[in-house]
Amino acid sequence: MLKWALIFFIVSVVAGLLGFTGIAAGAASIAKILFFVAVALFVIFLVLGMTIYKAVK
């Protein structure tokens, strides 16, 4: 998921440099959404892992 966020970020930067502001804004918003989804999933799995570790131990 972070890989796709990075790809969309690079597309956004390149499109912005070439003057395609609409495409750059769209790609940046997609990259931001993917990044926050990845962070949220990380936090969820971290909490789940810590609770399961305590239950198994």
PyMOL Python script that loads the backbone (N, CA, C, O; Angstrom):
from pymol import cmd

cmd.read_pdbstr("""\
ATOM      1  N   MET A   1       0.821  -1.181   0.000  1.00  0.00           N
ATOM      2  CA  MET A   1       0.000   0.000   0.000  1.00  0.00           C
ATOM      3  C   MET A   1       0.872   1.255   0.000  1.00  0.00           C
ATOM      4  O   MET A   1       0.572   2.229  -0.690  1.00  0.00           O
ATOM      5  N   LEU A   2       1.948   1.223   0.776  1.00  0.00           N
ATOM      6  CA  LEU A   2       2.844   2.374   0.773  1.00  0.00           C
ATOM      7  C   LEU A   2       3.548   2.528  -0.574  1.00  0.00           C
ATOM      8  O   LEU A   2       3.901   3.635  -0.979  1.00  0.00           O
ATOM      9  N   LYS A   3       3.746   1.409  -1.255  1.00  0.00           N
ATOM     10  CA  LYS A   3       4.364   1.466  -2.578  1.00  0.00           C
ATOM     11  C   LYS A   3       3.476   2.247  -3.545  1.00  0.00           C
ATOM     12  O   LYS A   3       3.964   3.066  -4.325  1.00  0.00           O
ATOM     13  N   TRP A   4       2.164   1.984  -3.488  1.00  0.00           N
ATOM     14  CA  TRP A   4       1.232   2.705  -4.362  1.00  0.00           C
ATOM     15  C   TRP A   4       1.150   4.177  -3.974  1.00  0.00           C
ATOM     16  O   TRP A   4       1.028   5.037  -4.845  1.00  0.00           O
ATOM     17  N   ALA A   5       1.216   4.475  -2.692  1.00  0.00           N
ATOM     18  CA  ALA A   5       1.206   5.869  -2.253  1.00  0.00           C
ATOM     19  C   ALA A   5       2.433   6.598  -2.791  1.00  0.00           C
ATOM     20  O   ALA A   5       2.333   7.741  -3.237  1.00  0.00           O
ATOM     21  N   LEU A   6       3.585   5.939  -2.750  1.00  0.00           N
ATOM     22  CA  LEU A   6       4.802   6.543  -3.280  1.00  0.00           C
ATOM     23  C   LEU A   6       4.718   6.743  -4.788  1.00  0.00           C
ATOM     24  O   LEU A   6       5.168   7.767  -5.303  1.00  0.00           O
ATOM     25  N   ILE A   7       4.149   5.780  -5.495  1.00  0.00           N
ATOM     26  CA  ILE A   7       3.992   5.904  -6.953  1.00  0.00           C
ATOM     27  C   ILE A   7       3.093   7.088  -7.294  1.00  0.00           C
ATOM     28  O   ILE A   7       3.418   7.881  -8.178  1.00  0.00           O
ATOM     29  N   PHE A   8       1.958   7.211  -6.595  1.00  0.00           N
ATOM     30  CA  PHE A   8       1.067   8.334  -6.860  1.00  0.00           C
ATOM     31  C   PHE A   8       1.712   9.659  -6.474  1.00  0.00           C
ATOM     32  O   PHE A   8       1.460  10.673  -7.125  1.00  0.00           O
ATOM     33  N   PHE A   9       2.537   9.673  -5.431  1.00  0.00           N
ATOM     34  CA  PHE A   9       3.247  10.889  -5.058  1.00  0.00           C
ATOM     35  C   PHE A   9       4.217  11.309  -6.166  1.00  0.00           C
ATOM     36  O   PHE A   9       4.297  12.487  -6.512  1.00  0.00           O
ATOM     37  N   ILE A  10       4.942  10.353  -6.711  1.00  0.00           N
ATOM     38  CA  ILE A  10       5.885  10.666  -7.790  1.00  0.00           C
ATOM     39  C   ILE A  10       5.144  11.153  -9.025  1.00  0.00           C
ATOM     40  O   ILE A  10       5.578  12.101  -9.679  1.00  0.00           O
ATOM     41  N   VAL A  11       4.029  10.510  -9.346  1.00  0.00           N
ATOM     42  CA  VAL A  11       3.214  10.960 -10.483  1.00  0.00           C
ATOM     43  C   VAL A  11       2.735  12.387 -10.244  1.00  0.00           C
ATOM     44  O   VAL A  11       2.727  13.205 -11.163  1.00  0.00           O
ATOM     45  N   SER A  12       2.338  12.684  -9.015  1.00  0.00           N
ATOM     46  CA  SER A  12       1.875  14.021  -8.674  1.00  0.00           C
ATOM     47  C   SER A  12       2.978  15.057  -8.854  1.00  0.00           C
ATOM     48  O   SER A  12       2.744  16.130  -9.409  1.00  0.00           O
ATOM     49  N   VAL A  13       4.169  14.738  -8.389  1.00  0.00           N
ATOM     50  CA  VAL A  13       5.282  15.688  -8.510  1.00  0.00           C
ATOM     51  C   VAL A  13       5.651  15.910  -9.974  1.00  0.00           C
ATOM     52  O   VAL A  13       5.865  17.048 -10.391  1.00  0.00           O
ATOM     53  N   VAL A  14       5.727  14.849 -10.745  1.00  0.00           N
ATOM     54  CA  VAL A  14       6.086  14.982 -12.160  1.00  0.00           C
ATOM     55  C   VAL A  14       5.006  15.753 -12.910  1.00  0.00           C
ATOM     56  O   VAL A  14       5.316  16.625 -13.722  1.00  0.00           O
ATOM     57  N   ALA A  15       3.741  15.437 -12.642  1.00  0.00           N
ATOM     58  CA  ALA A  15       2.653  16.155 -13.310  1.00  0.00           C
ATOM     59  C   ALA A  15       2.659  17.628 -12.914  1.00  0.00           C
ATOM     60  O   ALA A  15       2.390  18.494 -13.747  1.00  0.00           O
ATOM     61  N   GLY A  16       2.960  17.914 -11.666  1.00  0.00           N
ATOM     62  CA  GLY A  16       3.038  19.302 -11.226  1.00  0.00           C
ATOM     63  C   GLY A  16       4.166  20.059 -11.898  1.00  0.00           C
ATOM     64  O   GLY A  16       4.014  21.227 -12.255  1.00  0.00           O
ATOM     65  N   LEU A  17       5.295  19.395 -12.070  1.00  0.00           N
ATOM     66  CA  LEU A  17       6.427  20.042 -12.746  1.00  0.00           C
ATOM     67  C   LEU A  17       6.134  20.302 -14.220  1.00  0.00           C
ATOM     68  O   LEU A  17       6.623  21.275 -14.792  1.00  0.00           O
ATOM     69  N   LEU A  18       5.338  19.433 -14.829  1.00  0.00           N
ATOM     70  CA  LEU A  18       5.013  19.604 -16.246  1.00  0.00           C
ATOM     71  C   LEU A  18       3.809  20.514 -16.472  1.00  0.00           C
ATOM     72  O   LEU A  18       3.473  20.826 -17.614  1.00  0.00           O
ATOM     73  N   GLY A  19       3.162  20.939 -15.391  1.00  0.00           N
ATOM     74  CA  GLY A  19       2.073  21.895 -15.524  1.00  0.00           C
ATOM     75  C   GLY A  19       0.684  21.284 -15.544  1.00  0.00           C
ATOM     76  O   GLY A  19      -0.295  21.999 -15.758  1.00  0.00           O
ATOM     77  N   PHE A  20       0.572  20.005 -15.330  1.00  0.00           N
ATOM     78  CA  PHE A  20      -0.731  19.351 -15.288  1.00  0.00           C
ATOM     79  C   PHE A  20      -1.265  19.408 -13.851  1.00  0.00           C
ATOM     80  O   PHE A  20      -1.185  18.430 -13.108  1.00  0.00           O
ATOM     81  N   THR A  21      -1.804  20.559 -13.478  1.00  0.00           N
ATOM     82  CA  THR A  21      -2.170  20.769 -12.082  1.00  0.00           C
ATOM     83  C   THR A  21      -3.358  19.917 -11.647  1.00  0.00           C
ATOM     84  O   THR A  21      -3.415  19.487 -10.495  1.00  0.00           O
ATOM     85  N   GLY A  22      -4.301  19.669 -12.546  1.00  0.00           N
ATOM     86  CA  GLY A  22      -5.453  18.842 -12.183  1.00  0.00           C
ATOM     87  C   GLY A  22      -5.052  17.414 -11.886  1.00  0.00           C
ATOM     88  O   GLY A  22      -5.506  16.820 -10.908  1.00  0.00           O
ATOM     89  N   ILE A  23      -4.205  16.869 -12.730  1.00  0.00           N
ATOM     90  CA  ILE A  23      -3.718  15.501 -12.526  1.00  0.00           C
ATOM     91  C   ILE A  23      -2.844  15.443 -11.271  1.00  0.00           C
ATOM     92  O   ILE A  23      -2.904  14.477 -10.510  1.00  0.00           O
ATOM     93  N   ALA A  24      -2.045  16.469 -11.064  1.00  0.00           N
ATOM     94  CA  ALA A  24      -1.176  16.509  -9.882  1.00  0.00           C
ATOM     95  C   ALA A  24      -1.998  16.540  -8.599  1.00  0.00           C
ATOM     96  O   ALA A  24      -1.666  15.852  -7.634  1.00  0.00           O
ATOM     97  N   ALA A  25      -3.052  17.321  -8.580  1.00  0.00           N
ATOM     98  CA  ALA A  25      -3.895  17.406  -7.380  1.00  0.00           C
ATOM     99  C   ALA A  25      -4.617  16.086  -7.131  1.00  0.00           C
ATOM    100  O   ALA A  25      -4.727  15.642  -5.988  1.00  0.00           O
ATOM    101  N   GLY A  26      -5.104  15.462  -8.190  1.00  0.00           N
ATOM    102  CA  GLY A  26      -5.782  14.170  -8.043  1.00  0.00           C
ATOM    103  C   GLY A  26      -4.845  13.087  -7.546  1.00  0.00           C
ATOM    104  O   GLY A  26      -5.194  12.318  -6.651  1.00  0.00           O
ATOM    105  N   ALA A  27      -3.670  13.026  -8.119  1.00  0.00           N
ATOM    106  CA  ALA A  27      -2.700  12.015  -7.696  1.00  0.00           C
ATOM    107  C   ALA A  27      -2.233  12.266  -6.262  1.00  0.00           C
ATOM    108  O   ALA A  27      -1.998  11.317  -5.513  1.00  0.00           O
ATOM    109  N   ALA A  28      -2.098  13.522  -5.881  1.00  0.00           N
ATOM    110  CA  ALA A  28      -1.681  13.839  -4.510  1.00  0.00           C
ATOM    111  C   ALA A  28      -2.753  13.433  -3.508  1.00  0.00           C
ATOM    112  O   ALA A  28      -2.437  12.926  -2.432  1.00  0.00           O
ATOM    113  N   SER A  29      -4.012  13.651  -3.853  1.00  0.00           N
ATOM    114  CA  SER A  29      -5.077  13.256  -2.921  1.00  0.00           C
ATOM    115  C   SER A  29      -5.173  11.743  -2.799  1.00  0.00           C
ATOM    116  O   SER A  29      -5.417  11.228  -1.708  1.00  0.00           O
ATOM    117  N   ILE A  30      -4.986  11.028  -3.892  1.00  0.00           N
ATOM    118  CA  ILE A  30      -4.983   9.567  -3.837  1.00  0.00           C
ATOM    119  C   ILE A  30      -3.811   9.070  -2.997  1.00  0.00           C
ATOM    120  O   ILE A  30      -3.965   8.147  -2.197  1.00  0.00           O
ATOM    121  N   ALA A  31      -2.644   9.680  -3.176  1.00  0.00           N
ATOM    122  CA  ALA A  31      -1.462   9.288  -2.397  1.00  0.00           C
ATOM    123  C   ALA A  31      -1.693   9.544  -0.913  1.00  0.00           C
ATOM    124  O   ALA A  31      -1.295   8.732  -0.078  1.00  0.00           O
ATOM    125  N   LYS A  32      -2.327  10.653  -0.577  1.00  0.00           N
ATOM    126  CA  LYS A  32      -2.592  10.972   0.823  1.00  0.00           C
ATOM    127  C   LYS A  32      -3.562   9.964   1.438  1.00  0.00           C
ATOM    128  O   LYS A  32      -3.358   9.513   2.565  1.00  0.00           O
ATOM    129  N   ILE A  33      -4.607   9.615   0.708  1.00  0.00           N
ATOM    130  CA  ILE A  33      -5.575   8.634   1.202  1.00  0.00           C
ATOM    131  C   ILE A  33      -4.906   7.278   1.413  1.00  0.00           C
ATOM    132  O   ILE A  33      -5.106   6.646   2.450  1.00  0.00           O
ATOM    133  N   LEU A  34      -4.121   6.828   0.447  1.00  0.00           N
ATOM    134  CA  LEU A  34      -3.444   5.538   0.564  1.00  0.00           C
ATOM    135  C   LEU A  34      -2.466   5.532   1.736  1.00  0.00           C
ATOM    136  O   LEU A  34      -2.343   4.526   2.435  1.00  0.00           O
ATOM    137  N   PHE A  35      -1.777   6.639   1.952  1.00  0.00           N
ATOM    138  CA  PHE A  35      -0.840   6.721   3.063  1.00  0.00           C
ATOM    139  C   PHE A  35      -1.549   6.598   4.402  1.00  0.00           C
ATOM    140  O   PHE A  35      -1.106   5.852   5.275  1.00  0.00           O
ATOM    141  N   PHE A  36      -2.651   7.328   4.569  1.00  0.00           N
ATOM    142  CA  PHE A  36      -3.361   7.273   5.846  1.00  0.00           C
ATOM    143  C   PHE A  36      -4.046   5.928   6.067  1.00  0.00           C
ATOM    144  O   PHE A  36      -4.167   5.481   7.208  1.00  0.00           O
ATOM    145  N   VAL A  37      -4.491   5.280   5.004  1.00  0.00           N
ATOM    146  CA  VAL A  37      -5.049   3.930   5.139  1.00  0.00           C
ATOM    147  C   VAL A  37      -3.955   2.963   5.581  1.00  0.00           C
ATOM    148  O   VAL A  37      -4.195   2.108   6.433  1.00  0.00           O
ATOM    149  N   ALA A  38      -2.765   3.087   5.015  1.00  0.00           N
ATOM    150  CA  ALA A  38      -1.652   2.220   5.397  1.00  0.00           C
ATOM    151  C   ALA A  38      -1.255   2.447   6.854  1.00  0.00           C
ATOM    152  O   ALA A  38      -0.971   1.489   7.573  1.00  0.00           O
ATOM    153  N   VAL A  39      -1.233   3.696   7.293  1.00  0.00           N
ATOM    154  CA  VAL A  39      -0.892   3.991   8.689  1.00  0.00           C
ATOM    155  C   VAL A  39      -1.964   3.432   9.625  1.00  0.00           C
ATOM    156  O   VAL A  39      -1.644   2.870  10.672  1.00  0.00           O
ATOM    157  N   ALA A  40      -3.230   3.585   9.250  1.00  0.00           N
ATOM    158  CA  ALA A  40      -4.315   3.062  10.082  1.00  0.00           C
ATOM    159  C   ALA A  40      -4.241   1.543  10.185  1.00  0.00           C
ATOM    160  O   ALA A  40      -4.419   0.986  11.269  1.00  0.00           O
ATOM    161  N   LEU A  41      -3.983   0.876   9.077  1.00  0.00           N
ATOM    162  CA  LEU A  41      -3.842  -0.586   9.107  1.00  0.00           C
ATOM    163  C   LEU A  41      -2.654  -1.010   9.962  1.00  0.00           C
ATOM    164  O   LEU A  41      -2.732  -2.001  10.689  1.00  0.00           O
ATOM    165  N   PHE A  42      -1.568  -0.272   9.878  1.00  0.00           N
ATOM    166  CA  PHE A  42      -0.401  -0.574  10.700  1.00  0.00           C
ATOM    167  C   PHE A  42      -0.738  -0.494  12.181  1.00  0.00           C
ATOM    168  O   PHE A  42      -0.379  -1.377  12.960  1.00  0.00           O
ATOM    169  N   VAL A  43      -1.429   0.571  12.562  1.00  0.00           N
ATOM    170  CA  VAL A  43      -1.784   0.750  13.973  1.00  0.00           C
ATOM    171  C   VAL A  43      -2.742  -0.348  14.432  1.00  0.00           C
ATOM    172  O   VAL A  43      -2.590  -0.880  15.532  1.00  0.00           O
ATOM    173  N   ILE A  44      -3.721  -0.688  13.608  1.00  0.00           N
ATOM    174  CA  ILE A  44      -4.680  -1.746  13.956  1.00  0.00           C
ATOM    175  C   ILE A  44      -3.960  -3.073  14.157  1.00  0.00           C
ATOM    176  O   ILE A  44      -4.190  -3.763  15.150  1.00  0.00           O
ATOM    177  N   PHE A  45      -3.091  -3.430  13.219  1.00  0.00           N
ATOM    178  CA  PHE A  45      -2.379  -4.701  13.337  1.00  0.00           C
ATOM    179  C   PHE A  45      -1.375  -4.686  14.492  1.00  0.00           C
ATOM    180  O   PHE A  45      -1.124  -5.723  15.105  1.00  0.00           O
ATOM    181  N   LEU A  46      -0.809  -3.534  14.787  1.00  0.00           N
ATOM    182  CA  LEU A  46       0.094  -3.430  15.926  1.00  0.00           C
ATOM    183  C   LEU A  46      -0.655  -3.684  17.232  1.00  0.00           C
ATOM    184  O   LEU A  46      -0.179  -4.432  18.085  1.00  0.00           O
ATOM    185  N   VAL A  47      -1.812  -3.070  17.389  1.00  0.00           N
ATOM    186  CA  VAL A  47      -2.609  -3.275  18.597  1.00  0.00           C
ATOM    187  C   VAL A  47      -3.087  -4.715  18.685  1.00  0.00           C
ATOM    188  O   VAL A  47      -3.035  -5.320  19.756  1.00  0.00           O
ATOM    189  N   LEU A  48      -3.551  -5.271  17.572  1.00  0.00           N
ATOM    190  CA  LEU A  48      -3.987  -6.668  17.570  1.00  0.00           C
ATOM    191  C   LEU A  48      -2.836  -7.607  17.908  1.00  0.00           C
ATOM    192  O   LEU A  48      -3.018  -8.566  18.658  1.00  0.00           O
ATOM    193  N   GLY A  49      -1.668  -7.343  17.368  1.00  0.00           N
ATOM    194  CA  GLY A  49      -0.516  -8.179  17.654  1.00  0.00           C
ATOM    195  C   GLY A  49      -0.105  -8.126  19.110  1.00  0.00           C
ATOM    196  O   GLY A  49       0.282  -9.140  19.690  1.00  0.00           O
ATOM    197  N   MET A  50      -0.188  -6.960  19.694  1.00  0.00           N
ATOM    198  CA  MET A  50       0.193  -6.832  21.100  1.00  0.00           C
ATOM    199  C   MET A  50      -0.819  -7.527  22.002  1.00  0.00           C
ATOM    200  O   MET A  50      -0.431  -8.139  22.997  1.00  0.00           O
ATOM    201  N   THR A  51      -2.092  -7.448  21.681  1.00  0.00           N
ATOM    202  CA  THR A  51      -3.115  -8.099  22.520  1.00  0.00           C
ATOM    203  C   THR A  51      -3.061  -9.620  22.354  1.00  0.00           C
ATOM    204  O   THR A  51      -3.232 -10.354  23.328  1.00  0.00           O
ATOM    205  N   ILE A  52      -2.829 -10.087  21.156  1.00  0.00           N
ATOM    206  CA  ILE A  52      -2.735 -11.536  20.938  1.00  0.00           C
ATOM    207  C   ILE A  52      -1.476 -12.089  21.594  1.00  0.00           C
ATOM    208  O   ILE A  52      -1.489 -13.197  22.131  1.00  0.00           O
ATOM    209  N   TYR A  53      -0.389 -11.321  21.553  1.00  0.00           N
ATOM    210  CA  TYR A  53       0.851 -11.770  22.188  1.00  0.00           C
ATOM    211  C   TYR A  53       0.643 -11.924  23.696  1.00  0.00           C
ATOM    212  O   TYR A  53       1.125 -12.888  24.291  1.00  0.00           O
ATOM    213  N   LYS A  54      -0.055 -11.000  24.302  1.00  0.00           N
ATOM    214  CA  LYS A  54      -0.322 -11.083  25.731  1.00  0.00           C
ATOM    215  C   LYS A  54      -1.239 -12.262  26.048  1.00  0.00           C
ATOM    216  O   LYS A  54      -1.089 -12.900  27.090  1.00  0.00           O
ATOM    217  N   ALA A  55      -2.192 -12.557  25.150  1.00  0.00           N
ATOM    218  CA  ALA A  55      -3.124 -13.652  25.382  1.00  0.00           C
ATOM    219  C   ALA A  55      -2.442 -15.001  25.215  1.00  0.00           C
ATOM    220  O   ALA A  55      -2.770 -15.944  25.935  1.00  0.00           O
ATOM    221  N   VAL A  56      -1.506 -15.118  24.289  1.00  0.00           N
ATOM    222  CA  VAL A  56      -0.825 -16.385  24.037  1.00  0.00           C
ATOM    223  C   VAL A  56       0.246 -16.631  25.102  1.00  0.00           C
ATOM    224  O   VAL A  56       0.443 -17.767  25.535  1.00  0.00           O
ATOM    225  N   LYS A  57       0.919 -15.599  25.512  1.00  0.00           N
ATOM    226  CA  LYS A  57       2.004 -15.728  26.476  1.00  0.00           C
ATOM    227  C   LYS A  57       1.444 -16.050  27.819  1.00  0.00           C
ATOM    228  O   LYS A  57       2.196 -16.202  28.782  1.00  0.00           O
TER     229      LYS A  57
END
""", "prot")
cmd.dss("prot")
cmd.show_as("cartoon", "prot")
cmd.util.cbc("prot")
cmd.orient("prot")
